[in-house]
Amino acid sequence: MSDIKESNILAVDLGSSFIRIVVGKDQLSNKAIAHFISLPSYGIKNGTIYDFEQVRSILNAGLKSIYQREGSNFKEKCILNLSGKVYISKNIKIEQKYSKETQIRTKTINDLLLNISEEKDYTPVHICKRSFLVDNSFETLNPSGMFCKSLQANFHVIYMLSTYYKTLKELFSSLHLDLVDILPSSIASANAILKDNDYLIPKFLVVDIGALTTDFVLYSSGVPEFTSTVLLGSENITRDISFGLKVNRDEAEKLKLDFSEPEDHDDFKSFLKNIIYSRSEDIVLYIYDKLKKISDNMIPLRIYLTGQGSKLFVFKKLFEEIFECPVEVRRPFTFSINEKRDYEHSTVLGLINYALNNTILSNKYDNQNLIKKFFEIFLKRGR
């Protein structure tokens, strides 16, 4: 088992209920998913690892299963999701003035990354281009090839707690995996469910309702403007039902999934409705209040729901009522008709879709993909 498969990349979704691993391949521009496995999750709570060795053991078992199917052992590149309260996001403006007219090239844009500010106790792990302002005159999404005397770049930057980032790097290094990028779960899921025309909507919200976390990202003019997490998910509703009705977890989960609005006076259904609506409303109101607190302009014109919790019709109804805008529940898209495709697979399928379409496999780097350069710069800073 010594062959190295250079064309492979792993997408890993570290969920509170399941750890999902997908192997993607890009051979002669033929993108495909080679393996998809789901493993019970232990050692992860609210989107973060609290038992390093337990998570390492689960991932190791999953990798062995993949290696056996591949017939070889290989050093993989890996892309990972990010959830919980271990990260923050910021919109950053960087301006560069030139002594003479300068043509903007890939290197010109990459050099701006050197000026991204650092945050105490946090490490930048992901960047999204928002827009560029050329000569304080006009805005563009891609200034390459243009001439200017000043260039302002607007980035959406994801920062992770430095200690947690080191933990993740150590975890994947111990499994012989090269961690090349980390995406918030909401941005990953957006890559799995959004269509091209969705990005034309001035402001829209993507919400991934997981087991113990709900991740959301607000898009403005087609790019992320705000990213965050609620430490509540669909499993919290199940636990409330279990406690309130004094039933076991499996019975509570079935009651949750089978729930429908009571048509007449039914004490049991009314009590169940109160439990489900109470916790669901907590999640929706948290997101609404968080966005409203920042600015009235942060309220979206459309909302897309995904993740295992989006199966509950209650969420669609509450989002429509509270945000007063159209809400759509979406499954992830896939590469082929035979692949697994359910709401809870959005994060991992979005990760692999992003990886296969952003030159991570080929080691190429252009001005559409700032991630590789971003990592190189900050790794050098940390030395």
N, C-alpha and C positions, 0 to 999 in steps of 0.2 A: 504494500500500500504506500507507494511513494510518488505516484503520478500527481502532478499539479495541474488543476483545471483553472487556467487563468481567466476563463470567460464567465466564471460563476460569481455571484454576489448573494449574500444572505440578508434578508430583511427579518428583523426580530422585533416582535411586539411583546413587551414585558407587561402583561395585563395582570390584574388582581385575581382573576378567575382562571385564565389560561395564558400560557406562554406559547405564542405561535411563531413558527419559523418557516419562511418561504425561500426557496432557492430559485433565483432568476438567472437566465442565460441569454446572451446576446451573441448569436453566431451568424455572421454574414447578414447583419441587420435583421435577423429573425428573432424577435424578442419572445420569450416563452417562460413559463414557470415549470421548473423541472420537478420540484418537490414541495409539498405543503403538509406540515404536521402541526397538530395542536397537542399540548401537554398540560396536565393540571398544574396550576400555579400555586407554589408554596414559597413563603419567604418574601412576598411582595404585598404591600398594603398601601392603599391610596396612591398607587402609581409609582411607589419608590421601594427599593430593596431594603429589608431590615434583617435578612439572613443571607449573607453573602454565599456561604458554602452550600446552602440548600438550593439557591438559584443556580449556582455553578453546576451542581449535580444534575439538575433537570436539563439545563442546556447541553451538558456533556452527553446525556442519554439521547437527546434529540439529534445531536450531531453524529453520534455513533450509528443511529438508525439511518441517517442520510448517507453516511460513508458506505454502509453495507449495501445500500441500493445502488450507489454510484460505482461500487467495486474499487474504490480508491479513496485515499486520504488526501486532503488538500487544504492549503492555507487559503482562507477566504477573506475577501473584503466584506465588511458588514455595515449595515445601516440600521439605526435603532430609533425607537420612539421615545418621547419624553413627556411625562405627565406629573401631576402632583404639585407640591409647593417648593420644588427644588430649582425652579427657574423663574426668571422675570423677562419681560420683553420691553424694548425701548425703540422709539423712532429717533434716528440720529441724522443730523445734517452736517455735512462736511464740505467746506468750500476751499478750492485751490485756485490761486491766481498765478498767471504766467507772465513773464517779462515781455513776451512777444506772442504773436499768433501761433497757436500750437494745434496740431491735428490730434484729435482724440483717438487713441488706439487701446487695445486690450490692456497693455501695460499702464497706460494713463489711468484707467479705471482701477486696476489692481493696486496702484500706488496710493489711491485714496483710502484703501483699507488700513494702511499704516496709521492713519489718524483716527481710527475708531477708538473712542474712549473706553477705558477699562473701568470696571466696577469693583469696589472693595469686596473681597471674598467670593467674587463671581468670575467665571471664565466664559467668554463668548464662544458659542458652539454652532450657531447657524445664522445665516444672513439672507435676507431677501432684498433684492433691489426694488425700490419703490418708484423713483423717478430721478431725472437729472435736469438741472436748470442751467442753460447755456447762456453765458454773458448777461445773466440777470434779465434775459429777454423772453425766452420761450422754454417750455418744459417738454421733455421727450423721455421715452422709456429706454431708448438706445441711442446714445450720442456718437457711437463709433463712426469714424470717418469725417466727422464735422471739425471745423476750425473754430477756436475760441481763445479768449484771453482770460476767462474765468469759468470754472465749472463747479457747480454745487451738486453733490450727490445726496440722495435721501435713502437711507437704509432702515429696514426693520430688523433689529438684532435680538437674538435669543441668547440670554446669559444663564448659565447653570452654576449652582453652588460648586465652588472649586473642589471641595472635599468629595462631593458626590461624583463629580466628573472624574476625579482620580480613581475613585472606587470602580466606576464603569470601565475605565481604561484598563485597570488591573484585572478585572473580571474577564474581559474579552481577550486580553493578551494571554491570560492563563489557559484559554481555550484555543490559542493559536489563531485568533481572529483579529483582523486589522480593522478597527473601528474608524470608518472614513467620514461618517456624517451622522448627525442626530437631529431629528425633526420633532417638534411638538406633535402630539397625537392628532390634534385638530388639523394642522396643516397637512400631515400625512393623509388623514382621511379625506381632506378636500381633494387631494390628488387622485383619489379613487372614485369620487362621486360627481365631480363637476364637469360640465360640458363647456365647450368653447364659448358659447353665447352667454353662459352664466357670468363670465368675467366682464361682460359689457354692462352689467347692472352696477350703478354708481356705488351702492353700499349693500352688502349682503353678509349674512352670518352663517357659518357652518358650525354645527354642534354635534359632537360625538358623545353620546350618552353611554358610558361604560358601566362596569359593575359597581365600583366604589369611587369613580371619578367621572366628571363630565367636563370635557375639554371643548373650548370654543375659540373661534378666530373670526374677527370682523375684517372683511375685505373692503377696501376703498379704492375705486378706480382699478379693480382687478388685482390688487396686491394686498398682503396683510397689513393691517393698521394696528390691531390690538389682539393679543393672544393671552389666554389665561385658563385656569382650571378651577372647578368647584369640587371640593372633597365630599361629594355625594354622588350616588349613582343608582342604578336600578336595583342593585342588591340591598341597598338600604331600605327600599320599599318592601322587599321580601322579608327582611328582618323585622320591620315594623308590623307586618301582617302576622308573622310568626308569634311575636310577642303579644300583640293585641288580641289575637284569636286563640292563642295557646295551642298552636299546631306546629308540626315539625317544619323544617326548612323546605322540603320537597312539596309538601301540601301547600305551603304559603306561596311558593313559586307558581304552582299550578293555578291557585286562586287568582294570582296577579295576572297571569297570561290569559286566563279565561274570562276575566272581568268584562262585563258590559254594563252600561247605564241601567239602573233599575227602572222598569216601565211602570211599576205601581208601588204601593207602599210595602216595602220589604225591609224589615229591620236589619236582617243580616247583610243584605246587599248595600243598604244605606251606610251601615257601619264600615263595611269593607271600602266603600267609595270614599268615605271620609279619611281613612288611613292612606289610601293610594293618592288621593288628591292633595292631602296635606304635605307629604314629602315631595311629590312632584312639583307642587307650587313653590316649595322652598328653592328648588333647583332653578326653575324658570325666573323667579323673582330675583334671585341672586345675580343671574346674568343681566337681567334688565337693569337692576339698580347699579351694577358695576359699570355698565356702559353709560347710563344716564348720568352718573356721578362725574364721569370724565367730560361729557359734553352732550347736549341735546342732539348734536349732529352725528352722534355715534349710533343712533337707532337705525336699524337696517330696513331696507325696502322689501327684502325677501329673506327667508330662512330655510336652510337645508338641514334636515336631521338625519343622523345615521348612528351606528352603534347598537348594541343589543337592547338598550332601553328604548330605542325609537320604535320598537315593535308595539309599545303601549300607546294606544290611540289617545290616551290622556295627554301625553306630551304635545302632540300636534294641536290638540284643542286649546291647551293652556298657552302655548306660544302664540297662537293666532289671537287669542283673547287679550293677552297682556301686551304683545308687541303691535297688535293691530296691523298685521301685514300677512301676505300669503306664506304658507308653510308647506314644504314638500318633504316627504320621507323618501330617502333613496338608499338602494342597495349599491354596493361597489360594482364598477365595471371590471371585466376580466379580459385576459388575452385570448382565451379560447373557451368554447362552450362547455367543456368538460370540467372546468375548474370549480373549486368550492367558491360560493359567492353568497354570503349572507351578511346581514347588517353588522354583525360583530367582527367580520373580516375586513372592514373598511380600512382600519389602521395599517395592518400588515400588507394588504394589497396596494394601498396608497404609497407605502414605503418602497415596495419593489417597483412600482410604476415610476416613481420619482427617480430611483436609482438607475433604471434601465433607460430613462430618457434624459439623463443629465450627465452623460459621458463619464460616469464613475468607473464603469468597467474598463473602458479603453485607455484610461489615464490621460485622456485629452482634456484640454482646458481652454475655454473661450469665454468671451464676455457675457455669454448667457449663463455661465455657471461660475459664480464667485466662491463657491464653497471650498474647493481645494486650496486656492490661494489663501483664503481666510484662515484655514487651519494651519497652513505653513507659517504664516506671519505670527500667529499667536503662540505656536509651539516654540518658535525661535525666541520670542519675547520671554517665554517662561524659563529659558535655559540660563 
